[in-house]
C-alpha cells in the first residue's frame, strides 16, 4: 500500500498554524492529534516545533544577555 505524500501547499502557513495550535491547546498537543488535524507528517511537525522552541530559546538568551 502506497500512502499519499502529505506535502503542504504553503509550508510556512502550516508551520504557523501548527505552532499556534501547539501553544494554544497545551492539553491536546500530541503529535498524533496535530497530525490528524493538519494532515501533516509527524516528522514535519517535530521539525516545526523544535525550530520554534529553538528560536524562542535563542531569543530569551539574547534578551538576558542584552540586559547585562
mmJSON file of the N, C-alpha and C atoms, coordinates in Angstrom:
{"data_MODEL":{"atom_site":{
"group_PDB":["ATOM","ATOM","ATOM","ATOM","ATOM","ATOM","ATOM","ATOM","ATOM","ATOM","ATOM","ATOM","ATOM","ATOM","ATOM","ATOM","ATOM","ATOM","ATOM","ATOM","ATOM","ATOM","ATOM","ATOM","ATOM","ATOM","ATOM","ATOM","ATOM","ATOM","ATOM","ATOM","ATOM","ATOM","ATOM","ATOM","ATOM","ATOM","ATOM","ATOM","ATOM","ATOM","ATOM","ATOM","ATOM","ATOM","ATOM","ATOM","ATOM","ATOM","ATOM","ATOM","ATOM","ATOM","ATOM","ATOM","ATOM","ATOM","ATOM","ATOM","ATOM","ATOM","ATOM","ATOM","ATOM","ATOM","ATOM","ATOM","ATOM","ATOM","ATOM","ATOM","ATOM","ATOM","ATOM","ATOM","ATOM","ATOM","ATOM","ATOM","ATOM","ATOM","ATOM","ATOM","ATOM","ATOM","ATOM","ATOM","ATOM","ATOM","ATOM","ATOM","ATOM","ATOM","ATOM","ATOM","ATOM","ATOM","ATOM","ATOM","ATOM","ATOM","ATOM","ATOM","ATOM","ATOM","ATOM","ATOM","ATOM","ATOM","ATOM","ATOM","ATOM","ATOM","ATOM","ATOM","ATOM","ATOM","ATOM","ATOM","ATOM","ATOM","ATOM","ATOM","ATOM","ATOM","ATOM","ATOM","ATOM","ATOM","ATOM","ATOM","ATOM","ATOM","ATOM","ATOM","ATOM","ATOM","ATOM","ATOM","ATOM","ATOM","ATOM","ATOM","ATOM","ATOM","ATOM","ATOM","ATOM","ATOM","ATOM","ATOM","ATOM","ATOM","ATOM","ATOM","ATOM","ATOM","ATOM","ATOM","ATOM","ATOM","ATOM","ATOM","ATOM","ATOM","ATOM","ATOM","ATOM","ATOM","ATOM","ATOM","ATOM","ATOM","ATOM","ATOM","ATOM","ATOM","ATOM","ATOM","ATOM","ATOM","ATOM","ATOM","ATOM","ATOM","ATOM","ATOM","ATOM","ATOM","ATOM","ATOM","ATOM","ATOM","ATOM","ATOM","ATOM","ATOM","ATOM","ATOM","ATOM","ATOM","ATOM","ATOM"],
"id":[1,2,3,4,5,6,7,8,9,10,11,12,13,14,15,16,17,18,19,20,21,22,23,24,25,26,27,28,29,30,31,32,33,34,35,36,37,38,39,40,41,42,43,44,45,46,47,48,49,50,51,52,53,54,55,56,57,58,59,60,61,62,63,64,65,66,67,68,69,70,71,72,73,74,75,76,77,78,79,80,81,82,83,84,85,86,87,88,89,90,91,92,93,94,95,96,97,98,99,100,101,102,103,104,105,106,107,108,109,110,111,112,113,114,115,116,117,118,119,120,121,122,123,124,125,126,127,128,129,130,131,132,133,134,135,136,137,138,139,140,141,142,143,144,145,146,147,148,149,150,151,152,153,154,155,156,157,158,159,160,161,162,163,164,165,166,167,168,169,170,171,172,173,174,175,176,177,178,179,180,181,182,183,184,185,186,187,188,189,190,191,192,193,194,195,196,197,198,199,200,201,202,203,204],
"type_symbol":["N","C","C","N","C","C","N","C","C","N","C","C","N","C","C","N","C","C","N","C","C","N","C","C","N","C","C","N","C","C","N","C","C","N","C","C","N","C","C","N","C","C","N","C","C","N","C","C","N","C","C","N","C","C","N","C","C","N","C","C","N","C","C","N","C","C","N","C","C","N","C","C","N","C","C","N","C","C","N","C","C","N","C","C","N","C","C","N","C","C","N","C","C","N","C","C","N","C","C","N","C","C","N","C","C","N","C","C","N","C","C","N","C","C","N","C","C","N","C","C","N","C","C","N","C","C","N","C","C","N","C","C","N","C","C","N","C","C","N","C","C","N","C","C","N","C","C","N","C","C","N","C","C","N","C","C","N","C","C","N","C","C","N","C","C","N","C","C","N","C","C","N","C","C","N","C","C","N","C","C","N","C","C","N","C","C","N","C","C","N","C","C","N","C","C","N","C","C","N","C","C","N","C","C"],
"label_atom_id":["N","CA","C","N","CA","C","N","CA","C","N","CA","C","N","CA","C","N","CA","C","N","CA","C","N","CA","C","N","CA","C","N","CA","C","N","CA","C","N","CA","C","N","CA","C","N","CA","C","N","CA","C","N","CA","C","N","CA","C","N","CA","C","N","CA","C","N","CA","C","N","CA","C","N","CA","C","N","CA","C","N","CA","C","N","CA","C","N","CA","C","N","CA","C","N","CA","C","N","CA","C","N","CA","C","N","CA","C","N","CA","C","N","CA","C","N","CA","C","N","CA","C","N","CA","C","N","CA","C","N","CA","C","N","CA","C","N","CA","C","N","CA","C","N","CA","C","N","CA","C","N","CA","C","N","CA","C","N","CA","C","N","CA","C","N","CA","C","N","CA","C","N","CA","C","N","CA","C","N","CA","C","N","CA","C","N","CA","C","N","CA","C","N","CA","C","N","CA","C","N","CA","C","N","CA","C","N","CA","C","N","CA","C","N","CA","C","N","CA","C","N","CA","C","N","CA","C","N","CA","C","N","CA","C","N","CA","C"],
"label_alt_id":[null,null,null,null,null,null,null,null,null,null,null,null,null,null,null,null,null,null,null,null,null,null,null,null,null,null,null,null,null,null,null,null,null,null,null,null,null,null,null,null,null,null,null,null,null,null,null,null,null,null,null,null,null,null,null,null,null,null,null,null,null,null,null,null,null,null,null,null,null,null,null,null,null,null,null,null,null,null,null,null,null,null,null,null,null,null,null,null,null,null,null,null,null,null,null,null,null,null,null,null,null,null,null,null,null,null,null,null,null,null,null,null,null,null,null,null,null,null,null,null,null,null,null,null,null,null,null,null,null,null,null,null,null,null,null,null,null,null,null,null,null,null,null,null,null,null,null,null,null,null,null,null,null,null,null,null,null,null,null,null,null,null,null,null,null,null,null,null,null,null,null,null,null,null,null,null,null,null,null,null,null,null,null,null,null,null,null,null,null,null,null,null,null,null,null,null,null,null,null,null,null,null,null,null],
"label_comp_id":["UNK","UNK","UNK","UNK","UNK","UNK","UNK","UNK","UNK","UNK","UNK","UNK","UNK","UNK","UNK","UNK","UNK","UNK","UNK","UNK","UNK","UNK","UNK","UNK","UNK","UNK","UNK","UNK","UNK","UNK","UNK","UNK","UNK","UNK","UNK","UNK","UNK","UNK","UNK","UNK","UNK","UNK","UNK","UNK","UNK","UNK","UNK","UNK","UNK","UNK","UNK","UNK","UNK","UNK","UNK","UNK","UNK","UNK","UNK","UNK","UNK","UNK","UNK","UNK","UNK","UNK","UNK","UNK","UNK","UNK","UNK","UNK","UNK","UNK","UNK","UNK","UNK","UNK","UNK","UNK","UNK","UNK","UNK","UNK","UNK","UNK","UNK","UNK","UNK","UNK","UNK","UNK","UNK","UNK","UNK","UNK","UNK","UNK","UNK","UNK","UNK","UNK","UNK","UNK","UNK","UNK","UNK","UNK","UNK","UNK","UNK","UNK","UNK","UNK","UNK","UNK","UNK","UNK","UNK","UNK","UNK","UNK","UNK","UNK","UNK","UNK","UNK","UNK","UNK","UNK","UNK","UNK","UNK","UNK","UNK","UNK","UNK","UNK","UNK","UNK","UNK","UNK","UNK","UNK","UNK","UNK","UNK","UNK","UNK","UNK","UNK","UNK","UNK","UNK","UNK","UNK","UNK","UNK","UNK","UNK","UNK","UNK","UNK","UNK","UNK","UNK","UNK","UNK","UNK","UNK","UNK","UNK","UNK","UNK","UNK","UNK","UNK","UNK","UNK","UNK","UNK","UNK","UNK","UNK","UNK","UNK","UNK","UNK","UNK","UNK","UNK","UNK","UNK","UNK","UNK","UNK","UNK","UNK","UNK","UNK","UNK","UNK","UNK","UNK"],
"label_asym_id":["A","A","A","A","A","A","A","A","A","A","A","A","A","A","A","A","A","A","A","A","A","A","A","A","A","A","A","A","A","A","A","A","A","A","A","A","A","A","A","A","A","A","A","A","A","A","A","A","A","A","A","A","A","A","A","A","A","A","A","A","A","A","A","A","A","A","A","A","A","A","A","A","A","A","A","A","A","A","A","A","A","A","A","A","A","A","A","A","A","A","A","A","A","A","A","A","A","A","A","A","A","A","A","A","A","A","A","A","A","A","A","A","A","A","A","A","A","A","A","A","A","A","A","A","A","A","A","A","A","A","A","A","A","A","A","A","A","A","A","A","A","A","A","A","A","A","A","A","A","A","A","A","A","A","A","A","A","A","A","A","A","A","A","A","A","A","A","A","A","A","A","A","A","A","A","A","A","A","A","A","A","A","A","A","A","A","A","A","A","A","A","A","A","A","A","A","A","A","A","A","A","A","A","A"],
"label_entity_id":["1","1","1","1","1","1","1","1","1","1","1","1","1","1","1","1","1","1","1","1","1","1","1","1","1","1","1","1","1","1","1","1","1","1","1","1","1","1","1","1","1","1","1","1","1","1","1","1","1","1","1","1","1","1","1","1","1","1","1","1","1","1","1","1","1","1","1","1","1","1","1","1","1","1","1","1","1","1","1","1","1","1","1","1","1","1","1","1","1","1","1","1","1","1","1","1","1","1","1","1","1","1","1","1","1","1","1","1","1","1","1","1","1","1","1","1","1","1","1","1","1","1","1","1","1","1","1","1","1","1","1","1","1","1","1","1","1","1","1","1","1","1","1","1","1","1","1","1","1","1","1","1","1","1","1","1","1","1","1","1","1","1","1","1","1","1","1","1","1","1","1","1","1","1","1","1","1","1","1","1","1","1","1","1","1","1","1","1","1","1","1","1","1","1","1","1","1","1","1","1","1","1","1","1"],
"label_seq_id":[1,1,1,2,2,2,3,3,3,4,4,4,5,5,5,6,6,6,7,7,7,8,8,8,9,9,9,10,10,10,11,11,11,12,12,12,13,13,13,14,14,14,15,15,15,16,16,16,17,17,17,18,18,18,19,19,19,20,20,20,21,21,21,22,22,22,23,23,23,24,24,24,25,25,25,26,26,26,27,27,27,28,28,28,29,29,29,30,30,30,31,31,31,32,32,32,33,33,33,34,34,34,35,35,35,36,36,36,37,37,37,38,38,38,39,39,39,40,40,40,41,41,41,42,42,42,43,43,43,44,44,44,45,45,45,46,46,46,47,47,47,48,48,48,49,49,49,50,50,50,51,51,51,52,52,52,53,53,53,54,54,54,55,55,55,56,56,56,57,57,57,58,58,58,59,59,59,60,60,60,61,61,61,62,62,62,63,63,63,64,64,64,65,65,65,66,66,66,67,67,67,68,68,68],
"pdbx_PDB_ins_code":[null,null,null,null,null,null,null,null,null,null,null,null,null,null,null,null,null,null,null,null,null,null,null,null,null,null,null,null,null,null,null,null,null,null,null,null,null,null,null,null,null,null,null,null,null,null,null,null,null,null,null,null,null,null,null,null,null,null,null,null,null,null,null,null,null,null,null,null,null,null,null,null,null,null,null,null,null,null,null,null,null,null,null,null,null,null,null,null,null,null,null,null,null,null,null,null,null,null,null,null,null,null,null,null,null,null,null,null,null,null,null,null,null,null,null,null,null,null,null,null,null,null,null,null,null,null,null,null,null,null,null,null,null,null,null,null,null,null,null,null,null,null,null,null,null,null,null,null,null,null,null,null,null,null,null,null,null,null,null,null,null,null,null,null,null,null,null,null,null,null,null,null,null,null,null,null,null,null,null,null,null,null,null,null,null,null,null,null,null,null,null,null,null,null,null,null,null,null,null,null,null,null,null,null],
"Cartn_x":[0.817,0.0,0.862,0.67,1.376,0.533,1.182,0.466,0.703,-0.275,-0.171,0.786,1.683,2.605,1.833,2.171,1.459,2.357,2.481,3.281,2.325,2.44,1.508,1.767,0.71,0.838,1.629,1.38,2.086,2.722,3.969,4.599,4.731,4.939,5.083,3.756,2.663,1.345,1.032,1.314,1.078,1.943,3.194,4.084,3.529,3.055,2.488,1.252,0.398,-0.812,-0.485,0.493,0.886,1.445,2.306,2.884,1.792,0.892,-0.208,-1.06,-1.398,-2.2,-1.441,-0.16,0.664,0.704,0.843,0.939,-0.43,-1.472,-2.808,-3.488,-3.431,-4.096,-3.046,-2.521,-1.435,-1.863,-3.138,-3.593,-3.789,-3.874,-4.151,-3.089,-1.843,-0.821,0.042,-0.583,0.165,0.395,1.461,1.772,0.665,0.063,-0.994,-2.191,-2.571,-3.705,-3.383,-2.207,-1.809,-1.705,-1.203,-1.075,-2.451,-3.435,-4.78,-5.454,-5.242,-5.89,-5.355,-4.026,-3.412,-2.991,-3.152,-2.764,-1.309,-0.448,0.988,1.703,2.819,3.541,4.109,4.241,4.781,6.223,6.954,8.339,8.367,7.48,7.407,6.948,6.0,5.517,6.649,7.406,8.546,9.555,9.821,10.775,10.272,8.988,8.388,8.462,8.053,8.017,9.417,10.354,11.712,12.364,12.093,12.635,12.062,10.769,10.125,10.673,10.82,11.355,12.798,13.574,14.959,15.006,14.15,14.163,13.702,12.729,12.283,13.38,14.121,15.226,16.316,16.664,17.683,17.266,15.993,15.503,15.562,15.217,15.238,16.674,17.601,19.005,19.578,19.206,19.684,19.159,17.911,17.346,18.052,18.33,19.025,20.418,21.122,22.486,22.475,21.451,21.376,21.141,20.508,20.243,21.515,22.489,23.7,24.741],
"Cartn_y":[-1.185,0.0,1.25,2.046,3.32,4.376,5.15,6.24,7.514,8.371,9.634,10.556,11.185,12.13,13.324,13.734,14.846,16.076,16.681,17.889,19.071,19.979,21.115,22.069,22.733,23.7,24.919,25.362,26.52,26.127,25.652,25.144,26.191,27.447,28.478,28.712,28.674,28.851,27.673,26.465,25.281,25.341,25.751,25.848,26.836,27.958,28.97,28.428,27.723,27.163,26.065,25.223,24.149,24.731,25.741,26.369,27.029,27.725,28.379,27.346,26.254,25.209,24.576,24.309,23.653,24.468,25.778,26.608,27.051,27.017,27.399,26.262,25.073,23.906,22.995,23.395,22.649,21.278,21.111,19.81,18.801,19.268,18.382,18.529,18.462,18.68,17.446,16.287,15.109,15.167,14.557,14.592,13.936,12.902,12.197,13.118,13.884,14.796,15.902,16.479,17.543,16.988,15.778,15.131,14.965,14.557,14.357,15.682,16.701,17.99,18.668,18.701,19.45,18.58,17.255,16.317,16.529,16.538,16.728,15.582,15.154,14.024,14.388,13.401,13.663,14.183,13.745,14.225,15.727,16.202,17.634,18.411,17.852,18.514,18.651,17.581,17.633,18.691,18.766,19.746,21.175,21.403,22.732,23.15,22.261,22.594,22.78,21.924,22.098,23.366,23.75,25.017,26.204,26.149,27.23,27.31,26.156,26.152,26.657,26.269,26.736,28.253,28.787,30.236,30.983,30.435,31.075,31.049,29.959,29.872,30.871,30.952,31.91,33.334,33.648,34.99,35.3,34.341,34.591,34.752,33.976,34.111,35.45,35.881,37.173,38.317,38.207,39.261,39.318,38.151,38.119,38.718,38.374,38.899,40.398,40.867,42.29,43.162,42.613,43.383,43.657,42.769,42.911,43.746],
"Cartn_z":[0.0,0.0,0.0,-0.975,-1.017,-0.325,0.5,1.154,0.375,0.392,-0.328,0.41,-0.317,0.291,0.82,2.024,2.635,2.639,1.491,1.356,1.304,2.277,2.293,1.137,0.695,-0.396,0.06,1.281,1.824,3.156,3.138,4.36,5.467,5.102,6.127,6.855,6.127,6.737,7.661,7.205,8.027,9.281,9.139,10.297,11.317,10.837,11.725,12.445,11.729,12.322,13.335,13.02,13.934,15.228,15.12,16.309,17.14,16.485,17.201,17.932,17.264,17.883,19.043,18.85,19.866,21.156,21.049,22.243,22.774,21.957,22.409,23.156,22.598,23.195,23.812,24.944,25.565,26.066,26.403,26.9,25.772,24.539,23.405,22.33,22.708,21.692,21.451,21.346,20.948,19.438,19.004,17.573,16.749,17.299,16.575,16.317,17.327,17.165,16.163,16.281,15.354,13.931,13.817,12.511,11.86,12.636,12.089,11.737,12.556,12.316,11.062,10.909,9.813,8.635,8.763,7.707,7.277,8.28,8.063,8.763,8.216,8.798,10.176,11.053,12.388,12.333,11.34,11.195,10.94,10.085,9.789,11.023,11.77,12.984,14.003,14.197,15.137,14.708,13.427,12.913,13.132,12.863,13.042,14.5,15.403,16.827,17.383,17.0,17.532,17.015,15.779,15.272,16.046,16.343,17.092,18.518,19.168,20.53,20.556,19.553,19.474,19.291,18.426,18.199,19.445,20.176,21.418,22.472,22.544,23.497,23.143,21.871,21.436,21.741,21.507,21.794,23.282,24.111,25.555,26.055,25.508,25.916,25.471,24.267,23.777,24.642,25.057,25.913,27.256,27.816,29.113,29.009,27.948,27.768,27.471,26.804,26.447,27.675,28.703,29.918,30.709,30.637,31.464,30.831],
"occupancy":[1.0,1.0,1.0,1.0,1.0,1.0,1.0,1.0,1.0,1.0,1.0,1.0,1.0,1.0,1.0,1.0,1.0,1.0,1.0,1.0,1.0,1.0,1.0,1.0,1.0,1.0,1.0,1.0,1.0,1.0,1.0,1.0,1.0,1.0,1.0,1.0,1.0,1.0,1.0,1.0,1.0,1.0,1.0,1.0,1.0,1.0,1.0,1.0,1.0,1.0,1.0,1.0,1.0,1.0,1.0,1.0,1.0,1.0,1.0,1.0,1.0,1.0,1.0,1.0,1.0,1.0,1.0,1.0,1.0,1.0,1.0,1.0,1.0,1.0,1.0,1.0,1.0,1.0,1.0,1.0,1.0,1.0,1.0,1.0,1.0,1.0,1.0,1.0,1.0,1.0,1.0,1.0,1.0,1.0,1.0,1.0,1.0,1.0,1.0,1.0,1.0,1.0,1.0,1.0,1.0,1.0,1.0,1.0,1.0,1.0,1.0,1.0,1.0,1.0,1.0,1.0,1.0,1.0,1.0,1.0,1.0,1.0,1.0,1.0,1.0,1.0,1.0,1.0,1.0,1.0,1.0,1.0,1.0,1.0,1.0,1.0,1.0,1.0,1.0,1.0,1.0,1.0,1.0,1.0,1.0,1.0,1.0,1.0,1.0,1.0,1.0,1.0,1.0,1.0,1.0,1.0,1.0,1.0,1.0,1.0,1.0,1.0,1.0,1.0,1.0,1.0,1.0,1.0,1.0,1.0,1.0,1.0,1.0,1.0,1.0,1.0,1.0,1.0,1.0,1.0,1.0,1.0,1.0,1.0,1.0,1.0,1.0,1.0,1.0,1.0,1.0,1.0,1.0,1.0,1.0,1.0,1.0,1.0,1.0,1.0,1.0,1.0,1.0,1.0],
"B_iso_or_equiv":[0.0,0.0,0.0,0.0,0.0,0.0,0.0,0.0,0.0,0.0,0.0,0.0,0.0,0.0,0.0,0.0,0.0,0.0,0.0,0.0,0.0,0.0,0.0,0.0,0.0,0.0,0.0,0.0,0.0,0.0,0.0,0.0,0.0,0.0,0.0,0.0,0.0,0.0,0.0,0.0,0.0,0.0,0.0,0.0,0.0,0.0,0.0,0.0,0.0,0.0,0.0,0.0,0.0,0.0,0.0,0.0,0.0,0.0,0.0,0.0,0.0,0.0,0.0,0.0,0.0,0.0,0.0,0.0,0.0,0.0,0.0,0.0,0.0,0.0,0.0,0.0,0.0,0.0,0.0,0.0,0.0,0.0,0.0,0.0,0.0,0.0,0.0,0.0,0.0,0.0,0.0,0.0,0.0,0.0,0.0,0.0,0.0,0.0,0.0,0.0,0.0,0.0,0.0,0.0,0.0,0.0,0.0,0.0,0.0,0.0,0.0,0.0,0.0,0.0,0.0,0.0,0.0,0.0,0.0,0.0,0.0,0.0,0.0,0.0,0.0,0.0,0.0,0.0,0.0,0.0,0.0,0.0,0.0,0.0,0.0,0.0,0.0,0.0,0.0,0.0,0.0,0.0,0.0,0.0,0.0,0.0,0.0,0.0,0.0,0.0,0.0,0.0,0.0,0.0,0.0,0.0,0.0,0.0,0.0,0.0,0.0,0.0,0.0,0.0,0.0,0.0,0.0,0.0,0.0,0.0,0.0,0.0,0.0,0.0,0.0,0.0,0.0,0.0,0.0,0.0,0.0,0.0,0.0,0.0,0.0,0.0,0.0,0.0,0.0,0.0,0.0,0.0,0.0,0.0,0.0,0.0,0.0,0.0,0.0,0.0,0.0,0.0,0.0,0.0],
"pdbx_formal_charge":[null,null,null,null,null,null,null,null,null,null,null,null,null,null,null,null,null,null,null,null,null,null,null,null,null,null,null,null,null,null,null,null,null,null,null,null,null,null,null,null,null,null,null,null,null,null,null,null,null,null,null,null,null,null,null,null,null,null,null,null,null,null,null,null,null,null,null,null,null,null,null,null,null,null,null,null,null,null,null,null,null,null,null,null,null,null,null,null,null,null,null,null,null,null,null,null,null,null,null,null,null,null,null,null,null,null,null,null,null,null,null,null,null,null,null,null,null,null,null,null,null,null,null,null,null,null,null,null,null,null,null,null,null,null,null,null,null,null,null,null,null,null,null,null,null,null,null,null,null,null,null,null,null,null,null,null,null,null,null,null,null,null,null,null,null,null,null,null,null,null,null,null,null,null,null,null,null,null,null,null,null,null,null,null,null,null,null,null,null,null,null,null,null,null,null,null,null,null,null,null,null,null,null,null],
"auth_seq_id":[1,1,1,2,2,2,3,3,3,4,4,4,5,5,5,6,6,6,7,7,7,8,8,8,9,9,9,10,10,10,11,11,11,12,12,12,13,13,13,14,14,14,15,15,15,16,16,16,17,17,17,18,18,18,19,19,19,20,20,20,21,21,21,22,22,22,23,23,23,24,24,24,25,25,25,26,26,26,27,27,27,28,28,28,29,29,29,30,30,30,31,31,31,32,32,32,33,33,33,34,34,34,35,35,35,36,36,36,37,37,37,38,38,38,39,39,39,40,40,40,41,41,41,42,42,42,43,43,43,44,44,44,45,45,45,46,46,46,47,47,47,48,48,48,49,49,49,50,50,50,51,51,51,52,52,52,53,53,53,54,54,54,55,55,55,56,56,56,57,57,57,58,58,58,59,59,59,60,60,60,61,61,61,62,62,62,63,63,63,64,64,64,65,65,65,66,66,66,67,67,67,68,68,68],
"auth_comp_id":["UNK","UNK","UNK","UNK","UNK","UNK","UNK","UNK","UNK","UNK","UNK","UNK","UNK","UNK","UNK","UNK","UNK","UNK","UNK","UNK","UNK","UNK","UNK","UNK","UNK","UNK","UNK","UNK","UNK","UNK","UNK","UNK","UNK","UNK","UNK","UNK","UNK","UNK","UNK","UNK","UNK","UNK","UNK","UNK","UNK","UNK","UNK","UNK","UNK","UNK","UNK","UNK","UNK","UNK","UNK","UNK","UNK","UNK","UNK","UNK","UNK","UNK","UNK","UNK","UNK","UNK","UNK","UNK","UNK","UNK","UNK","UNK","UNK","UNK","UNK","UNK","UNK","UNK","UNK","UNK","UNK","UNK","UNK","UNK","UNK","UNK","UNK","UNK","UNK","UNK","UNK","UNK","UNK","UNK","UNK","UNK","UNK","UNK","UNK","UNK","UNK","UNK","UNK","UNK","UNK","UNK","UNK","UNK","UNK","UNK","UNK","UNK","UNK","UNK","UNK","UNK","UNK","UNK","UNK","UNK","UNK","UNK","UNK","UNK","UNK","UNK","UNK","UNK","UNK","UNK","UNK","UNK","UNK","UNK","UNK","UNK","UNK","UNK","UNK","UNK","UNK","UNK","UNK","UNK","UNK","UNK","UNK","UNK","UNK","UNK","UNK","UNK","UNK","UNK","UNK","UNK","UNK","UNK","UNK","UNK","UNK","UNK","UNK","UNK","UNK","UNK","UNK","UNK","UNK","UNK","UNK","UNK","UNK","UNK","UNK","UNK","UNK","UNK","UNK","UNK","UNK","UNK","UNK","UNK","UNK","UNK","UNK","UNK","UNK","UNK","UNK","UNK","UNK","UNK","UNK","UNK","UNK","UNK","UNK","UNK","UNK","UNK","UNK","UNK"],
"auth_asym_id":["A","A","A","A","A","A","A","A","A","A","A","A","A","A","A","A","A","A","A","A","A","A","A","A","A","A","A","A","A","A","A","A","A","A","A","A","A","A","A","A","A","A","A","A","A","A","A","A","A","A","A","A","A","A","A","A","A","A","A","A","A","A","A","A","A","A","A","A","A","A","A","A","A","A","A","A","A","A","A","A","A","A","A","A","A","A","A","A","A","A","A","A","A","A","A","A","A","A","A","A","A","A","A","A","A","A","A","A","A","A","A","A","A","A","A","A","A","A","A","A","A","A","A","A","A","A","A","A","A","A","A","A","A","A","A","A","A","A","A","A","A","A","A","A","A","A","A","A","A","A","A","A","A","A","A","A","A","A","A","A","A","A","A","A","A","A","A","A","A","A","A","A","A","A","A","A","A","A","A","A","A","A","A","A","A","A","A","A","A","A","A","A","A","A","A","A","A","A","A","A","A","A","A","A"],
"auth_atom_id":["N","CA","C","N","CA","C","N","CA","C","N","CA","C","N","CA","C","N","CA","C","N","CA","C","N","CA","C","N","CA","C","N","CA","C","N","CA","C","N","CA","C","N","CA","C","N","CA","C","N","CA","C","N","CA","C","N","CA","C","N","CA","C","N","CA","C","N","CA","C","N","CA","C","N","CA","C","N","CA","C","N","CA","C","N","CA","C","N","CA","C","N","CA","C","N","CA","C","N","CA","C","N","CA","C","N","CA","C","N","CA","C","N","CA","C","N","CA","C","N","CA","C","N","CA","C","N","CA","C","N","CA","C","N","CA","C","N","CA","C","N","CA","C","N","CA","C","N","CA","C","N","CA","C","N","CA","C","N","CA","C","N","CA","C","N","CA","C","N","CA","C","N","CA","C","N","CA","C","N","CA","C","N","CA","C","N","CA","C","N","CA","C","N","CA","C","N","CA","C","N","CA","C","N","CA","C","N","CA","C","N","CA","C","N","CA","C","N","CA","C","N","CA","C","N","CA","C","N","CA","C","N","CA","C","N","CA","C"],
"pdbx_PDB_model_num":[1,1,1,1,1,1,1,1,1,1,1,1,1,1,1,1,1,1,1,1,1,1,1,1,1,1,1,1,1,1,1,1,1,1,1,1,1,1,1,1,1,1,1,1,1,1,1,1,1,1,1,1,1,1,1,1,1,1,1,1,1,1,1,1,1,1,1,1,1,1,1,1,1,1,1,1,1,1,1,1,1,1,1,1,1,1,1,1,1,1,1,1,1,1,1,1,1,1,1,1,1,1,1,1,1,1,1,1,1,1,1,1,1,1,1,1,1,1,1,1,1,1,1,1,1,1,1,1,1,1,1,1,1,1,1,1,1,1,1,1,1,1,1,1,1,1,1,1,1,1,1,1,1,1,1,1,1,1,1,1,1,1,1,1,1,1,1,1,1,1,1,1,1,1,1,1,1,1,1,1,1,1,1,1,1,1,1,1,1,1,1,1,1,1,1,1,1,1,1,1,1,1,1,1]
}}}
